[in-house]
Amino acid sequence: MPDFFAAERPEYVFLAAAKVGGIVANNTYRAEFLYDNLAIAANIIEAAYRNGVTKLMFLGSSCIYPKMAPQPLREESLLTGLLEETNEPYAIAKIAGIKLCEAYRDQYGCNFISVMPTNLYGIGDNYHPQNSHVLPALIRRFHEAKENNKEEVVIWGTGTPLREFLFADDLADACVFLMQNYNAKQFLNIGVGHDISIKDLAYLVKEVIGYEGNIAFDTTKPDGTPRKLMDVSRLHALGWKHTMELKEGIELSYRDFLQKNYAER
């Protein structure tokens, strides 16, 4: 990494690289999720400092917040309680990235900022049956059920947890906006400001895909954090809001899924 920075001399860095996944991946590969994400953040932030990068943006995750933090999640809630157990290693690594940016700003005067996106989805998503996040996992599951004429699709948990979803293109737009307009130490949430239950999400995906079977909820499986709605008032005050609504975004994602045969991966 230091050699790359020395050779290319980037002026602006969007640090979005990470080892990511859903509940299963997070809970199965706990050591990898902690080590790999710590290494990514530490190596790139240090290289950016050493090579005089003008500005760096570190992208974290809404899972940095305590499991039972007040909703919606405000930036001030960081480190005020226990993390959700299944994704604790990933969350700790992301918190470390935030604190690295703050420390390099405090000690060296680096213009390093951090943003915390909510759950993302969109074109080119990861649809792996074990390692994908909930929305692409549902797209694949309902698609395969439709193709194979299955009578039922089983969803993990009770369906009651609430989640917020941001189209990936909206996140990219927000990141460029903040890179141009935001220079403060305080990290910022990026989201849409409203959420949906997993149950309602499943029925929405079912509708978009045209699956006509039943949905069952396996309540022996974990739900994860009850709710993770981001408070985006600071972001809205700066003048940025999302443009893609959820149903339209799912329709675009499913069209991309069909065109590129992600189900084969």
C-alpha positions in Angstrom: 0.0 0.0 0.0 2.7 2.6 0.8 4.3 1.8 -2.6 1.0 2.4 -4.4 0.5 5.8 -2.7 4.0 6.8 -3.4 3.7 6.0 -7.0 0.2 7.3 -7.7 0.2 10.3 -5.3 -3.6 10.5 -4.9 -5.0 13.8 -3.7 -8.4 12.5 -2.6 -9.1 9.1 -1.1 -12.5 7.4 -0.6 -11.8 4.5 1.8 -14.7 2.2 1.1 -12.7 -1.1 1.0 -13.8 -3.6 3.6 -14.5 -7.3 4.3 -18.3 -7.3 4.6 -21.3 -9.7 4.8 -24.6 -10.3 6.6 -25.3 -12.0 9.9 -24.0 -15.4 8.9 -20.7 -14.1 7.5 -20.2 -11.7 10.4 -20.7 -14.3 13.0 -18.8 -17.1 11.2 -15.6 -15.2 10.2 -15.2 -13.2 13.3 -11.4 -13.1 13.3 -11.2 -12.2 9.6 -13.8 -9.5 9.9 -11.8 -7.9 12.8 -8.3 -8.4 11.5 -8.9 -7.6 7.8 -10.9 -4.5 8.4 -8.4 -3.2 11.0 -5.6 -3.8 8.6 -7.4 -2.0 5.7 -8.1 1.1 7.8 -4.7 1.3 9.5 -2.6 0.7 6.3 -4.5 3.1 4.0 -4.9 5.9 6.6 -1.2 5.8 7.5 -0.2 5.7 3.8 -2.5 8.7 3.1 -0.8 10.7 5.9 2.7 9.7 4.8 2.1 10.7 1.2 0.4 14.0 1.8 -3.2 13.1 0.7 -5.2 16.3 0.6 -8.4 14.7 2.0 -9.5 11.2 2.9 -13.0 9.9 3.6 -13.4 6.8 5.7 -16.7 4.9 5.2 -18.0 3.0 8.2 -21.3 1.3 8.9 -24.4 1.8 11.0 -23.4 -1.3 13.0 -20.9 0.9 15.0 -23.8 2.0 17.2 -24.7 0.2 20.5 -27.4 -2.5 20.0 -29.9 -0.7 22.2 -29.0 2.9 21.3 -31.9 5.4 21.2 -33.6 5.5 17.8 -33.0 7.2 15.4 -29.3 6.7 15.7 -27.5 10.0 16.4 -23.8 10.5 15.9 -23.4 11.2 19.6 -24.5 7.6 20.5 -21.2 6.1 19.5 -19.5 4.2 22.4 -22.4 4.7 24.8 -23.3 1.0 25.1 -22.7 -2.6 24.1 -22.5 -3.6 20.5 -24.7 -6.2 18.8 -22.9 -9.5 19.4 -23.1 -11.1 15.9 -21.3 -8.2 14.2 -19.1 -6.9 17.1 -15.7 -7.6 15.4 -16.7 -5.7 12.2 -18.1 -2.8 14.3 -15.0 -2.6 16.4 -12.8 -2.4 13.3 -15.0 0.4 11.9 -14.9 2.3 15.2 -11.1 2.1 15.1 -11.2 3.6 11.6 -13.2 6.6 12.8 -10.9 7.1 15.7 -7.8 6.8 13.5 -9.2 9.6 11.3 -9.8 11.7 14.4 -6.4 11.0 15.8 -4.5 11.8 12.6 -6.6 15.1 12.4 -5.7 15.9 16.0 -2.0 15.0 15.9 -1.0 15.8 12.3 -3.7 18.2 11.1 -4.9 15.8 8.4 -8.3 16.6 6.7 -9.6 13.0 7.3 -13.4 12.7 7.6 -15.7 9.7 8.3 -19.2 8.9 7.2 -21.5 6.1 8.3 -23.8 4.8 5.6 -26.9 2.8 6.4 -27.6 -0.6 4.7 -26.8 -0.4 1.0 -28.1 -2.2 -2.1 -28.1 -1.7 -5.8 -26.6 -2.6 -9.2 -23.7 -4.9 -9.0 -24.6 -6.2 -5.5 -23.3 -9.4 -3.8 -25.9 -12.2 -4.1 -23.8 -15.0 -2.6 -26.2 -17.4 -0.7 -24.2 -17.3 2.5 -22.3 -14.0 2.5 -24.7 -11.4 1.1 -26.7 -8.8 3.0 -30.4 -9.1 3.6 -31.9 -7.3 0.6 -29.8 -9.0 -2.1 -30.2 -12.3 -0.3 -34.0 -11.9 -0.5 -33.8 -11.0 -4.2 -31.9 -14.2 -4.9 -34.0 -16.4 -2.6 -37.3 -15.2 -4.1 -35.9 -15.4 -7.7 -34.8 -19.0 -7.2 -38.1 -19.9 -5.5 -40.0 -18.5 -8.5 -37.8 -20.3 -11.0 -38.1 -23.7 -9.2 -41.8 -23.3 -8.4 -41.2 -23.6 -4.6 -44.2 -23.3 -2.4 -42.5 -21.4 0.4 -39.6 -19.1 1.1 -38.1 -19.2 4.6 -36.8 -16.0 6.1 -34.5 -15.9 9.2 -35.9 -14.4 12.4 -39.3 -13.0 13.3 -39.5 -10.4 10.6 -39.9 -7.6 13.1 -36.5 -5.9 13.0 -36.5 -2.6 11.2 -33.9 -1.7 8.6 -33.1 1.4 6.5 -31.9 1.0 2.9 -30.0 3.4 0.7 -29.4 2.9 -3.0 -25.7 2.6 -3.7 -25.7 5.4 -6.3 -27.2 7.7 -3.8 -24.4 6.9 -1.4 -21.8 7.7 -4.1 -23.5 11.1 -4.7 -23.5 11.8 -1.0 -19.8 11.0 -0.6 -18.9 13.3 -3.5 -21.0 16.0 -2.0 -19.4 15.7 1.4 -15.9 15.4 0.0 -16.5 18.8 -1.6 -18.5 20.5 1.2 -17.6 18.9 4.6 -14.4 19.2 6.6 -15.3 18.7 10.3 -14.0 16.1 12.7 -17.5 14.8 13.6 -18.4 11.8 11.5 -21.8 12.0 9.7 -24.6 9.5 9.1 -25.7 8.8 5.5 -29.2 7.4 5.0 -32.7 8.0 4.0 -34.3 8.8 7.4 -37.0 6.1 7.4 -37.0 2.3 7.7 -39.0 -0.9 6.9 -39.5 -4.1 8.8 -37.9 -7.3 7.4 -41.3 -8.8 7.0 -42.6 -5.9 4.9 -39.3 -5.9 2.9 -39.8 -9.6 2.1 -43.3 -9.0 0.8 -42.0 -6.0 -1.2 -39.3 -8.1 -2.8 -41.8 -10.9 -3.4 -44.1 -8.4 -5.2 -41.3 -7.0 -7.4 -40.1 -10.5 -8.4 -43.6 -11.9 -9.0 -43.2 -14.9 -6.6 -46.6 -16.4 -5.8 -45.8 -18.8 -3.0 -45.8 -18.3 0.8 -43.4 -16.7 3.2 -42.5 -18.4 6.5 -40.3 -17.0 9.3 -37.8 -19.2 11.1 -38.0 -17.8 14.7 -35.2 -20.1 15.9 -32.7 -17.9 13.9 -31.4 -14.6 15.2 -33.0 -11.3 14.4 -29.9 -9.1 15.0 -30.3 -5.5 16.2 -34.0 -4.6 16.6 -33.7 -1.4 14.7 -31.0 0.6 13.0 -32.5 3.9 11.7 -30.0 6.6 11.1 -30.6 10.2 12.2 -29.7 12.1 9.1 -30.6 15.6 10.2 -27.0 16.9 10.1 -26.7 15.6 6.5 -30.0 17.1 5.4 -29.0 20.4 7.0 -26.0 20.5 4.8 -28.2 20.3 1.7 -28.1 16.6 0.6 -31.1 14.1 0.4 -31.5 10.7 -1.3 -33.4 10.5 -4.6 -34.1 6.7 -5.1 -37.1 5.2 -3.3 -37.0 1.6 -2.2 -39.4 -0.1 -4.6 -37.8 1.5 -7.6 -34.4 0.7 -6.4 -35.3 -3.0 -5.9 -36.8 -3.1 -9.4 -33.5 -1.7 -10.8 -31.5 -4.2 -8.8 -33.6 -7.2 -9.9 -33.3 -6.1 -13.5 -29.5 -6.0 -13.1 -29.5 -9.4 -11.3 -31.4 -11.0 -14.2 -29.2 -9.4 -16.9 -25.9 -10.4 -15.3 -26.8 -13.8 -14.0 -25.6 -13.1 -10.4 -27.5 -16.3 -9.4 -24.7 -18.4 -10.9 -22.2 -16.9 -8.4 
